[in-house]
Amino acid sequence: MALKCQAKDCVYNENNGECFANTVMIGNKNALTTSGTTCNSYVPNNQVELYELADDFLEPSTNASDVRNISCSATNCKYNHNQDCVATKVKINDQNASCETFAP
């Protein structure tokens, strides 16, 4: 079960697409398309200081994330099962950190 992230400027992205966030959170409950989703775990490298002071900052994991680490609030996605992602592969894009796996 793979999680691939193309957002190379994210603090959790290492080794060309491996995500090291403890938990990946896909957001936007009312999203109807891929572009309506967001990776709420995305933290730009150049803004990490702002997130370190916030309560929701997550320490990087020592292991690469996979689909089991993904919570999802996009209720219109067929892979959302009780706010857990059940897709076998997930891809986060590099343009706006949206979930490319979203499927209505």
Secondary structure, 3 states (H helix, E strand, C coil): CEEEECCCCECCEECCCEECECCEEEECCCCCCHHHCEECCCCEHHHHHHHHCCCCCCCECCCCCCHHHEEECCCCCCCEECCEECCCEEEECCCCCCECCCCC
